[in-house]
Amino acid sequence: MLKVGLTGGIGSGKSEVSRRLAARGAMVIDADMIAREVVEPGTEGLERIVAIFGPDVLREDGSLDRGRLGSIVFADSEKLASLNAVVHPLVGERVAELQSQADEDAIVVYDVPLLVENNLAPMYDVVVVVDAADETRAGRLLTLRGMTEADVRARIAAQASREERLRAADVVVPNEGSLEELEARVEALWADLAARAKA
């Protein structure tokens, strides 16, 4: 089994790369998706978040208002640490459960937004960083996700710097251009990972 840590700053196109690797046969374990699962209504995770941040972080239907919680924690590193202390162990348990289901010869891609911030690189056989300039990422977040400029700045500031991510990379996938260019880069990445898996 080849364990691939896939990361990139918000707006880098990491999720797009992840989807394209899944289409080629990778088993993708998406940390963000799991982080959503572990705080769904009725879970211990959501209960603990409400105990810390109060009922204002809930929507009317009882689900977590991720936008509201995000604006609280990304502006305050202590509150972000409190949230991570709840969510990360629950995510870790679920990841271990999914990993145990993978075939021996699988290429398992762990889509982990905060891989560098949480010093997780040693957990993987290879770390792949999807890279784009901060200005490019900010532009995508403003236009494609409709985020405010203040939110974009806060999210980018809360993550590792571009330089820190590049230092942690074994493989860099540049993503400044078109989807066609990205497709060619993912094809090359997949060939690289397949060769590593056989080595």
PyMOL CGO cylinders between C-alpha atoms (Angstrom):
from pymol import cmd
from pymol.cgo import CYLINDER

trace = [
    CYLINDER, 0.00, 0.00, 0.00, 1.33, 3.42, -0.96, 0.3, 1, 1, 1, 1, 1, 1,
    CYLINDER, 1.33, 3.42, -0.96, 0.20, 6.15, 1.42, 0.3, 1, 1, 1, 1, 1, 1,
    CYLINDER, 0.20, 6.15, 1.42, 0.03, 9.52, -0.33, 0.3, 1, 1, 1, 1, 1, 1,
    CYLINDER, 0.03, 9.52, -0.33, -0.51, 12.72, 1.64, 0.3, 1, 1, 1, 1, 1, 1,
    CYLINDER, -0.51, 12.72, 1.64, -2.20, 15.24, -0.68, 0.3, 1, 1, 1, 1, 1, 1,
    CYLINDER, -2.20, 15.24, -0.68, -2.35, 18.85, 0.42, 0.3, 1, 1, 1, 1, 1, 1,
    CYLINDER, -2.35, 18.85, 0.42, -2.50, 22.42, -0.85, 0.3, 1, 1, 1, 1, 1, 1,
    CYLINDER, -2.50, 22.42, -0.85, -3.63, 25.77, 0.40, 0.3, 1, 1, 1, 1, 1, 1,
    CYLINDER, -3.63, 25.77, 0.40, -7.30, 26.72, 0.24, 0.3, 1, 1, 1, 1, 1, 1,
    CYLINDER, -7.30, 26.72, 0.24, -8.18, 27.50, -3.39, 0.3, 1, 1, 1, 1, 1, 1,
    CYLINDER, -8.18, 27.50, -3.39, -5.17, 25.62, -4.80, 0.3, 1, 1, 1, 1, 1, 1,
    CYLINDER, -5.17, 25.62, -4.80, -7.25, 22.99, -6.61, 0.3, 1, 1, 1, 1, 1, 1,
    CYLINDER, -7.25, 22.99, -6.61, -6.36, 20.13, -4.27, 0.3, 1, 1, 1, 1, 1, 1,
    CYLINDER, -6.36, 20.13, -4.27, -9.92, 18.74, -4.35, 0.3, 1, 1, 1, 1, 1, 1,
    CYLINDER, -9.92, 18.74, -4.35, -9.86, 18.72, -8.15, 0.3, 1, 1, 1, 1, 1, 1,
    CYLINDER, -9.86, 18.72, -8.15, -6.61, 16.74, -8.12, 0.3, 1, 1, 1, 1, 1, 1,
    CYLINDER, -6.61, 16.74, -8.12, -8.09, 14.39, -5.52, 0.3, 1, 1, 1, 1, 1, 1,
    CYLINDER, -8.09, 14.39, -5.52, -11.17, 13.73, -7.71, 0.3, 1, 1, 1, 1, 1, 1,
    CYLINDER, -11.17, 13.73, -7.71, -8.99, 13.03, -10.74, 0.3, 1, 1, 1, 1, 1, 1,
    CYLINDER, -8.99, 13.03, -10.74, -6.80, 10.58, -8.79, 0.3, 1, 1, 1, 1, 1, 1,
    CYLINDER, -6.80, 10.58, -8.79, -9.93, 8.79, -7.55, 0.3, 1, 1, 1, 1, 1, 1,
    CYLINDER, -9.93, 8.79, -7.55, -11.11, 8.48, -11.17, 0.3, 1, 1, 1, 1, 1, 1,
    CYLINDER, -11.11, 8.48, -11.17, -7.81, 6.74, -11.97, 0.3, 1, 1, 1, 1, 1, 1,
    CYLINDER, -7.81, 6.74, -11.97, -8.26, 4.17, -9.21, 0.3, 1, 1, 1, 1, 1, 1,
    CYLINDER, -8.26, 4.17, -9.21, -6.82, 5.73, -6.07, 0.3, 1, 1, 1, 1, 1, 1,
    CYLINDER, -6.82, 5.73, -6.07, -8.64, 5.11, -2.81, 0.3, 1, 1, 1, 1, 1, 1,
    CYLINDER, -8.64, 5.11, -2.81, -9.22, 8.65, -1.56, 0.3, 1, 1, 1, 1, 1, 1,
    CYLINDER, -9.22, 8.65, -1.56, -9.69, 9.34, 2.14, 0.3, 1, 1, 1, 1, 1, 1,
    CYLINDER, -9.69, 9.34, 2.14, -10.94, 12.93, 2.41, 0.3, 1, 1, 1, 1, 1, 1,
    CYLINDER, -10.94, 12.93, 2.41, -10.16, 14.46, 5.80, 0.3, 1, 1, 1, 1, 1, 1,
    CYLINDER, -10.16, 14.46, 5.80, -12.58, 17.37, 5.24, 0.3, 1, 1, 1, 1, 1, 1,
    CYLINDER, -12.58, 17.37, 5.24, -15.44, 15.02, 4.39, 0.3, 1, 1, 1, 1, 1, 1,
    CYLINDER, -15.44, 15.02, 4.39, -14.69, 12.93, 7.46, 0.3, 1, 1, 1, 1, 1, 1,
    CYLINDER, -14.69, 12.93, 7.46, -14.46, 16.11, 9.56, 0.3, 1, 1, 1, 1, 1, 1,
    CYLINDER, -14.46, 16.11, 9.56, -18.03, 16.88, 8.41, 0.3, 1, 1, 1, 1, 1, 1,
    CYLINDER, -18.03, 16.88, 8.41, -19.21, 13.34, 9.20, 0.3, 1, 1, 1, 1, 1, 1,
    CYLINDER, -19.21, 13.34, 9.20, -17.91, 13.43, 12.77, 0.3, 1, 1, 1, 1, 1, 1,
    CYLINDER, -17.91, 13.43, 12.77, -19.88, 16.61, 13.59, 0.3, 1, 1, 1, 1, 1, 1,
    CYLINDER, -19.88, 16.61, 13.59, -23.22, 15.67, 12.03, 0.3, 1, 1, 1, 1, 1, 1,
    CYLINDER, -23.22, 15.67, 12.03, -26.35, 16.06, 14.20, 0.3, 1, 1, 1, 1, 1, 1,
    CYLINDER, -26.35, 16.06, 14.20, -26.48, 13.41, 16.91, 0.3, 1, 1, 1, 1, 1, 1,
    CYLINDER, -26.48, 13.41, 16.91, -22.71, 12.88, 17.05, 0.3, 1, 1, 1, 1, 1, 1,
    CYLINDER, -22.71, 12.88, 17.05, -20.47, 13.26, 20.07, 0.3, 1, 1, 1, 1, 1, 1,
    CYLINDER, -20.47, 13.26, 20.07, -18.37, 15.69, 18.01, 0.3, 1, 1, 1, 1, 1, 1,
    CYLINDER, -18.37, 15.69, 18.01, -21.22, 18.16, 17.49, 0.3, 1, 1, 1, 1, 1, 1,
    CYLINDER, -21.22, 18.16, 17.49, -22.23, 17.89, 21.14, 0.3, 1, 1, 1, 1, 1, 1,
    CYLINDER, -22.23, 17.89, 21.14, -18.71, 18.83, 22.24, 0.3, 1, 1, 1, 1, 1, 1,
    CYLINDER, -18.71, 18.83, 22.24, -18.49, 21.75, 19.79, 0.3, 1, 1, 1, 1, 1, 1,
    CYLINDER, -18.49, 21.75, 19.79, -21.78, 23.19, 21.10, 0.3, 1, 1, 1, 1, 1, 1,
    CYLINDER, -21.78, 23.19, 21.10, -20.48, 22.77, 24.67, 0.3, 1, 1, 1, 1, 1, 1,
    CYLINDER, -20.48, 22.77, 24.67, -17.43, 24.88, 23.76, 0.3, 1, 1, 1, 1, 1, 1,
    CYLINDER, -17.43, 24.88, 23.76, -18.83, 27.47, 21.31, 0.3, 1, 1, 1, 1, 1, 1,
    CYLINDER, -18.83, 27.47, 21.31, -22.49, 27.64, 22.34, 0.3, 1, 1, 1, 1, 1, 1,
    CYLINDER, -22.49, 27.64, 22.34, -25.72, 27.00, 20.41, 0.3, 1, 1, 1, 1, 1, 1,
    CYLINDER, -25.72, 27.00, 20.41, -25.12, 29.99, 18.09, 0.3, 1, 1, 1, 1, 1, 1,
    CYLINDER, -25.12, 29.99, 18.09, -22.95, 27.74, 15.89, 0.3, 1, 1, 1, 1, 1, 1,
    CYLINDER, -22.95, 27.74, 15.89, -26.00, 25.64, 14.99, 0.3, 1, 1, 1, 1, 1, 1,
    CYLINDER, -26.00, 25.64, 14.99, -28.40, 26.18, 12.12, 0.3, 1, 1, 1, 1, 1, 1,
    CYLINDER, -28.40, 26.18, 12.12, -32.14, 26.06, 12.75, 0.3, 1, 1, 1, 1, 1, 1,
    CYLINDER, -32.14, 26.06, 12.75, -32.22, 22.39, 11.69, 0.3, 1, 1, 1, 1, 1, 1,
    CYLINDER, -32.22, 22.39, 11.69, -29.66, 21.50, 14.38, 0.3, 1, 1, 1, 1, 1, 1,
    CYLINDER, -29.66, 21.50, 14.38, -26.74, 21.03, 11.97, 0.3, 1, 1, 1, 1, 1, 1,
    CYLINDER, -26.74, 21.03, 11.97, -23.42, 22.82, 12.36, 0.3, 1, 1, 1, 1, 1, 1,
    CYLINDER, -23.42, 22.82, 12.36, -23.23, 26.27, 10.76, 0.3, 1, 1, 1, 1, 1, 1,
    CYLINDER, -23.23, 26.27, 10.76, -19.72, 25.80, 9.36, 0.3, 1, 1, 1, 1, 1, 1,
    CYLINDER, -19.72, 25.80, 9.36, -19.56, 29.36, 8.02, 0.3, 1, 1, 1, 1, 1, 1,
    CYLINDER, -19.56, 29.36, 8.02, -20.34, 30.89, 11.39, 0.3, 1, 1, 1, 1, 1, 1,
    CYLINDER, -20.34, 30.89, 11.39, -17.98, 28.56, 13.23, 0.3, 1, 1, 1, 1, 1, 1,
    CYLINDER, -17.98, 28.56, 13.23, -15.28, 29.26, 10.63, 0.3, 1, 1, 1, 1, 1, 1,
    CYLINDER, -15.28, 29.26, 10.63, -15.53, 33.01, 11.08, 0.3, 1, 1, 1, 1, 1, 1,
    CYLINDER, -15.53, 33.01, 11.08, -15.10, 32.52, 14.86, 0.3, 1, 1, 1, 1, 1, 1,
    CYLINDER, -15.10, 32.52, 14.86, -12.13, 30.13, 14.80, 0.3, 1, 1, 1, 1, 1, 1,
    CYLINDER, -12.13, 30.13, 14.80, -10.16, 31.51, 11.86, 0.3, 1, 1, 1, 1, 1, 1,
    CYLINDER, -10.16, 31.51, 11.86, -9.96, 34.87, 13.61, 0.3, 1, 1, 1, 1, 1, 1,
    CYLINDER, -9.96, 34.87, 13.61, -8.71, 33.38, 16.92, 0.3, 1, 1, 1, 1, 1, 1,
    CYLINDER, -8.71, 33.38, 16.92, -5.92, 30.78, 17.10, 0.3, 1, 1, 1, 1, 1, 1,
    CYLINDER, -5.92, 30.78, 17.10, -6.92, 29.59, 20.61, 0.3, 1, 1, 1, 1, 1, 1,
    CYLINDER, -6.92, 29.59, 20.61, -10.48, 28.90, 19.49, 0.3, 1, 1, 1, 1, 1, 1,
    CYLINDER, -10.48, 28.90, 19.49, -9.16, 27.11, 16.41, 0.3, 1, 1, 1, 1, 1, 1,
    CYLINDER, -9.16, 27.11, 16.41, -6.99, 24.95, 18.66, 0.3, 1, 1, 1, 1, 1, 1,
    CYLINDER, -6.99, 24.95, 18.66, -10.05, 24.12, 20.81, 0.3, 1, 1, 1, 1, 1, 1,
    CYLINDER, -10.05, 24.12, 20.81, -12.00, 23.06, 17.73, 0.3, 1, 1, 1, 1, 1, 1,
    CYLINDER, -12.00, 23.06, 17.73, -9.10, 20.96, 16.42, 0.3, 1, 1, 1, 1, 1, 1,
    CYLINDER, -9.10, 20.96, 16.42, -8.77, 19.22, 19.81, 0.3, 1, 1, 1, 1, 1, 1,
    CYLINDER, -8.77, 19.22, 19.81, -12.34, 17.96, 19.36, 0.3, 1, 1, 1, 1, 1, 1,
    CYLINDER, -12.34, 17.96, 19.36, -12.34, 17.13, 15.66, 0.3, 1, 1, 1, 1, 1, 1,
    CYLINDER, -12.34, 17.13, 15.66, -8.85, 15.75, 14.95, 0.3, 1, 1, 1, 1, 1, 1,
    CYLINDER, -8.85, 15.75, 14.95, -8.98, 12.66, 17.22, 0.3, 1, 1, 1, 1, 1, 1,
    CYLINDER, -8.98, 12.66, 17.22, -12.41, 11.72, 15.83, 0.3, 1, 1, 1, 1, 1, 1,
    CYLINDER, -12.41, 11.72, 15.83, -11.13, 12.13, 12.27, 0.3, 1, 1, 1, 1, 1, 1,
    CYLINDER, -11.13, 12.13, 12.27, -8.05, 10.02, 13.12, 0.3, 1, 1, 1, 1, 1, 1,
    CYLINDER, -8.05, 10.02, 13.12, -10.21, 7.14, 14.34, 0.3, 1, 1, 1, 1, 1, 1,
    CYLINDER, -10.21, 7.14, 14.34, -12.35, 7.18, 11.19, 0.3, 1, 1, 1, 1, 1, 1,
    CYLINDER, -12.35, 7.18, 11.19, -9.30, 7.40, 8.89, 0.3, 1, 1, 1, 1, 1, 1,
    CYLINDER, -9.30, 7.40, 8.89, -7.74, 4.35, 10.58, 0.3, 1, 1, 1, 1, 1, 1,
    CYLINDER, -7.74, 4.35, 10.58, -11.00, 2.45, 10.08, 0.3, 1, 1, 1, 1, 1, 1,
    CYLINDER, -11.00, 2.45, 10.08, -11.13, 3.30, 6.35, 0.3, 1, 1, 1, 1, 1, 1,
    CYLINDER, -11.13, 3.30, 6.35, -7.43, 2.55, 5.85, 0.3, 1, 1, 1, 1, 1, 1,
    CYLINDER, -7.43, 2.55, 5.85, -7.89, -0.94, 7.28, 0.3, 1, 1, 1, 1, 1, 1,
    CYLINDER, -7.89, -0.94, 7.28, -10.29, -1.67, 4.38, 0.3, 1, 1, 1, 1, 1, 1,
    CYLINDER, -10.29, -1.67, 4.38, -7.75, -0.86, 1.62, 0.3, 1, 1, 1, 1, 1, 1,
    CYLINDER, -7.75, -0.86, 1.62, -6.16, -3.61, -0.50, 0.3, 1, 1, 1, 1, 1, 1,
    CYLINDER, -6.16, -3.61, -0.50, -2.46, -4.36, 0.05, 0.3, 1, 1, 1, 1, 1, 1,
    CYLINDER, -2.46, -4.36, 0.05, -1.51, -2.96, -3.37, 0.3, 1, 1, 1, 1, 1, 1,
    CYLINDER, -1.51, -2.96, -3.37, -3.76, 0.12, -3.16, 0.3, 1, 1, 1, 1, 1, 1,
    CYLINDER, -3.76, 0.12, -3.16, -2.64, 3.68, -3.73, 0.3, 1, 1, 1, 1, 1, 1,
    CYLINDER, -2.64, 3.68, -3.73, -4.34, 5.44, -0.83, 0.3, 1, 1, 1, 1, 1, 1,
    CYLINDER, -4.34, 5.44, -0.83, -4.55, 9.21, -1.18, 0.3, 1, 1, 1, 1, 1, 1,
    CYLINDER, -4.55, 9.21, -1.18, -5.19, 11.11, 2.04, 0.3, 1, 1, 1, 1, 1, 1,
    CYLINDER, -5.19, 11.11, 2.04, -6.69, 14.47, 1.09, 0.3, 1, 1, 1, 1, 1, 1,
    CYLINDER, -6.69, 14.47, 1.09, -5.49, 16.52, 4.08, 0.3, 1, 1, 1, 1, 1, 1,
    CYLINDER, -5.49, 16.52, 4.08, -5.82, 20.33, 3.95, 0.3, 1, 1, 1, 1, 1, 1,
    CYLINDER, -5.82, 20.33, 3.95, -3.76, 20.91, 7.12, 0.3, 1, 1, 1, 1, 1, 1,
    CYLINDER, -3.76, 20.91, 7.12, -1.07, 18.27, 6.57, 0.3, 1, 1, 1, 1, 1, 1,
    CYLINDER, -1.07, 18.27, 6.57, 1.79, 20.76, 6.97, 0.3, 1, 1, 1, 1, 1, 1,
    CYLINDER, 1.79, 20.76, 6.97, 0.20, 22.73, 9.82, 0.3, 1, 1, 1, 1, 1, 1,
    CYLINDER, 0.20, 22.73, 9.82, -0.27, 19.54, 11.86, 0.3, 1, 1, 1, 1, 1, 1,
    CYLINDER, -0.27, 19.54, 11.86, 3.17, 18.08, 10.98, 0.3, 1, 1, 1, 1, 1, 1,
    CYLINDER, 3.17, 18.08, 10.98, 1.64, 14.97, 9.41, 0.3, 1, 1, 1, 1, 1, 1,
    CYLINDER, 1.64, 14.97, 9.41, 4.16, 14.49, 6.56, 0.3, 1, 1, 1, 1, 1, 1,
    CYLINDER, 4.16, 14.49, 6.56, 5.98, 11.60, 8.34, 0.3, 1, 1, 1, 1, 1, 1,
    CYLINDER, 5.98, 11.60, 8.34, 2.75, 9.56, 8.23, 0.3, 1, 1, 1, 1, 1, 1,
    CYLINDER, 2.75, 9.56, 8.23, 2.93, 9.22, 4.43, 0.3, 1, 1, 1, 1, 1, 1,
    CYLINDER, 2.93, 9.22, 4.43, 5.21, 7.52, 1.93, 0.3, 1, 1, 1, 1, 1, 1,
    CYLINDER, 5.21, 7.52, 1.93, 4.99, 10.53, -0.37, 0.3, 1, 1, 1, 1, 1, 1,
    CYLINDER, 4.99, 10.53, -0.37, 3.65, 14.07, 0.10, 0.3, 1, 1, 1, 1, 1, 1,
    CYLINDER, 3.65, 14.07, 0.10, 2.06, 15.75, -2.90, 0.3, 1, 1, 1, 1, 1, 1,
    CYLINDER, 2.06, 15.75, -2.90, 1.45, 19.51, -2.78, 0.3, 1, 1, 1, 1, 1, 1,
    CYLINDER, 1.45, 19.51, -2.78, -0.93, 21.20, -5.21, 0.3, 1, 1, 1, 1, 1, 1,
    CYLINDER, -0.93, 21.20, -5.21, 0.57, 24.65, -5.61, 0.3, 1, 1, 1, 1, 1, 1,
    CYLINDER, 0.57, 24.65, -5.61, -0.74, 28.02, -6.77, 0.3, 1, 1, 1, 1, 1, 1,
    CYLINDER, -0.74, 28.02, -6.77, 0.27, 31.58, -5.90, 0.3, 1, 1, 1, 1, 1, 1,
    CYLINDER, 0.27, 31.58, -5.90, -1.61, 33.25, -3.04, 0.3, 1, 1, 1, 1, 1, 1,
    CYLINDER, -1.61, 33.25, -3.04, -3.10, 35.81, -5.46, 0.3, 1, 1, 1, 1, 1, 1,
    CYLINDER, -3.10, 35.81, -5.46, -4.41, 33.03, -7.73, 0.3, 1, 1, 1, 1, 1, 1,
    CYLINDER, -4.41, 33.03, -7.73, -5.96, 31.20, -4.78, 0.3, 1, 1, 1, 1, 1, 1,
    CYLINDER, -5.96, 31.20, -4.78, -7.54, 34.38, -3.41, 0.3, 1, 1, 1, 1, 1, 1,
    CYLINDER, -7.54, 34.38, -3.41, -9.03, 35.15, -6.82, 0.3, 1, 1, 1, 1, 1, 1,
    CYLINDER, -9.03, 35.15, -6.82, -10.58, 31.68, -7.03, 0.3, 1, 1, 1, 1, 1, 1,
    CYLINDER, -10.58, 31.68, -7.03, -12.07, 31.94, -3.55, 0.3, 1, 1, 1, 1, 1, 1,
    CYLINDER, -12.07, 31.94, -3.55, -13.58, 35.34, -4.30, 0.3, 1, 1, 1, 1, 1, 1,
    CYLINDER, -13.58, 35.34, -4.30, -15.07, 34.34, -7.66, 0.3, 1, 1, 1, 1, 1, 1,
    CYLINDER, -15.07, 34.34, -7.66, -15.80, 30.61, -7.35, 0.3, 1, 1, 1, 1, 1, 1,
    CYLINDER, -15.80, 30.61, -7.35, -16.78, 30.36, -3.69, 0.3, 1, 1, 1, 1, 1, 1,
    CYLINDER, -16.78, 30.36, -3.69, -18.17, 33.85, -3.22, 0.3, 1, 1, 1, 1, 1, 1,
    CYLINDER, -18.17, 33.85, -3.22, -16.14, 34.44, -0.05, 0.3, 1, 1, 1, 1, 1, 1,
    CYLINDER, -16.14, 34.44, -0.05, -15.52, 37.96, 1.24, 0.3, 1, 1, 1, 1, 1, 1,
    CYLINDER, -15.52, 37.96, 1.24, -12.04, 39.42, 1.00, 0.3, 1, 1, 1, 1, 1, 1,
    CYLINDER, -12.04, 39.42, 1.00, -11.73, 39.45, 4.80, 0.3, 1, 1, 1, 1, 1, 1,
    CYLINDER, -11.73, 39.45, 4.80, -12.67, 35.76, 4.97, 0.3, 1, 1, 1, 1, 1, 1,
    CYLINDER, -12.67, 35.76, 4.97, -10.21, 34.89, 2.22, 0.3, 1, 1, 1, 1, 1, 1,
    CYLINDER, -10.21, 34.89, 2.22, -7.39, 36.73, 3.98, 0.3, 1, 1, 1, 1, 1, 1,
    CYLINDER, -7.39, 36.73, 3.98, -8.22, 35.06, 7.32, 0.3, 1, 1, 1, 1, 1, 1,
    CYLINDER, -8.22, 35.06, 7.32, -8.35, 31.56, 5.80, 0.3, 1, 1, 1, 1, 1, 1,
    CYLINDER, -8.35, 31.56, 5.80, -5.06, 31.96, 3.93, 0.3, 1, 1, 1, 1, 1, 1,
    CYLINDER, -5.06, 31.96, 3.93, -3.38, 33.48, 7.01, 0.3, 1, 1, 1, 1, 1, 1,
    CYLINDER, -3.38, 33.48, 7.01, -4.60, 30.57, 9.20, 0.3, 1, 1, 1, 1, 1, 1,
    CYLINDER, -4.60, 30.57, 9.20, -2.86, 28.03, 6.96, 0.3, 1, 1, 1, 1, 1, 1,
    CYLINDER, -2.86, 28.03, 6.96, 0.81, 27.27, 6.42, 0.3, 1, 1, 1, 1, 1, 1,
    CYLINDER, 0.81, 27.27, 6.42, 2.63, 29.57, 4.02, 0.3, 1, 1, 1, 1, 1, 1,
    CYLINDER, 2.63, 29.57, 4.02, 3.25, 28.52, 0.44, 0.3, 1, 1, 1, 1, 1, 1,
    CYLINDER, 3.25, 28.52, 0.44, 6.97, 28.16, 1.26, 0.3, 1, 1, 1, 1, 1, 1,
    CYLINDER, 6.97, 28.16, 1.26, 6.26, 25.85, 4.23, 0.3, 1, 1, 1, 1, 1, 1,
    CYLINDER, 6.26, 25.85, 4.23, 4.08, 23.61, 2.07, 0.3, 1, 1, 1, 1, 1, 1,
    CYLINDER, 4.08, 23.61, 2.07, 6.67, 23.44, -0.72, 0.3, 1, 1, 1, 1, 1, 1,
    CYLINDER, 6.67, 23.44, -0.72, 9.37, 22.48, 1.81, 0.3, 1, 1, 1, 1, 1, 1,
    CYLINDER, 9.37, 22.48, 1.81, 7.24, 19.50, 2.89, 0.3, 1, 1, 1, 1, 1, 1,
    CYLINDER, 7.24, 19.50, 2.89, 6.58, 18.31, -0.68, 0.3, 1, 1, 1, 1, 1, 1,
    CYLINDER, 6.58, 18.31, -0.68, 8.06, 15.24, -2.33, 0.3, 1, 1, 1, 1, 1, 1,
    CYLINDER, 8.06, 15.24, -2.33, 6.08, 16.06, -5.48, 0.3, 1, 1, 1, 1, 1, 1,
    CYLINDER, 6.08, 16.06, -5.48, 4.64, 19.45, -6.51, 0.3, 1, 1, 1, 1, 1, 1,
    CYLINDER, 4.64, 19.45, -6.51, 1.67, 19.77, -8.87, 0.3, 1, 1, 1, 1, 1, 1,
    CYLINDER, 1.67, 19.77, -8.87, 1.58, 23.38, -10.16, 0.3, 1, 1, 1, 1, 1, 1,
    CYLINDER, 1.58, 23.38, -10.16, -1.98, 24.62, -10.74, 0.3, 1, 1, 1, 1, 1, 1,
    CYLINDER, -1.98, 24.62, -10.74, -1.97, 28.14, -12.14, 0.3, 1, 1, 1, 1, 1, 1,
    CYLINDER, -1.97, 28.14, -12.14, -3.43, 27.32, -15.56, 0.3, 1, 1, 1, 1, 1, 1,
    CYLINDER, -3.43, 27.32, -15.56, -6.33, 25.55, -17.24, 0.3, 1, 1, 1, 1, 1, 1,
    CYLINDER, -6.33, 25.55, -17.24, -8.05, 22.30, -16.29, 0.3, 1, 1, 1, 1, 1, 1,
    CYLINDER, -8.05, 22.30, -16.29, -6.48, 20.72, -19.39, 0.3, 1, 1, 1, 1, 1, 1,
    CYLINDER, -6.48, 20.72, -19.39, -3.01, 21.55, -18.05, 0.3, 1, 1, 1, 1, 1, 1,
    CYLINDER, -3.01, 21.55, -18.05, -3.99, 20.18, -14.65, 0.3, 1, 1, 1, 1, 1, 1,
    CYLINDER, -3.99, 20.18, -14.65, -5.25, 16.96, -16.27, 0.3, 1, 1, 1, 1, 1, 1,
    CYLINDER, -5.25, 16.96, -16.27, -1.86, 16.40, -17.91, 0.3, 1, 1, 1, 1, 1, 1,
    CYLINDER, -1.86, 16.40, -17.91, -0.09, 17.01, -14.59, 0.3, 1, 1, 1, 1, 1, 1,
    CYLINDER, -0.09, 17.01, -14.59, -2.39, 14.58, -12.77, 0.3, 1, 1, 1, 1, 1, 1,
    CYLINDER, -2.39, 14.58, -12.77, -1.73, 11.96, -15.44, 0.3, 1, 1, 1, 1, 1, 1,
    CYLINDER, -1.73, 11.96, -15.44, 2.03, 12.37, -14.86, 0.3, 1, 1, 1, 1, 1, 1,
    CYLINDER, 2.03, 12.37, -14.86, 1.49, 12.27, -11.07, 0.3, 1, 1, 1, 1, 1, 1,
    CYLINDER, 1.49, 12.27, -11.07, -0.53, 9.05, -11.36, 0.3, 1, 1, 1, 1, 1, 1,
    CYLINDER, -0.53, 9.05, -11.36, 2.25, 7.40, -13.39, 0.3, 1, 1, 1, 1, 1, 1,
    CYLINDER, 2.25, 7.40, -13.39, 4.76, 8.49, -10.74, 0.3, 1, 1, 1, 1, 1, 1,
    CYLINDER, 4.76, 8.49, -10.74, 2.62, 7.12, -7.88, 0.3, 1, 1, 1, 1, 1, 1,
    CYLINDER, 2.62, 7.12, -7.88, 2.00, 3.83, -9.70, 0.3, 1, 1, 1, 1, 1, 1,
    CYLINDER, 2.00, 3.83, -9.70, 5.78, 3.41, -10.18, 0.3, 1, 1, 1, 1, 1, 1,
    CYLINDER, 5.78, 3.41, -10.18, 6.41, 4.15, -6.50, 0.3, 1, 1, 1, 1, 1, 1,
    CYLINDER, 6.41, 4.15, -6.50, 3.71, 1.66, -5.48, 0.3, 1, 1, 1, 1, 1, 1,
    CYLINDER, 3.71, 1.66, -5.48, 5.43, -1.11, -7.47, 0.3, 1, 1, 1, 1, 1, 1,
    CYLINDER, 5.43, -1.11, -7.47, 8.94, -0.25, -6.22, 0.3, 1, 1, 1, 1, 1, 1,
]
cmd.load_cgo(trace, "trace")
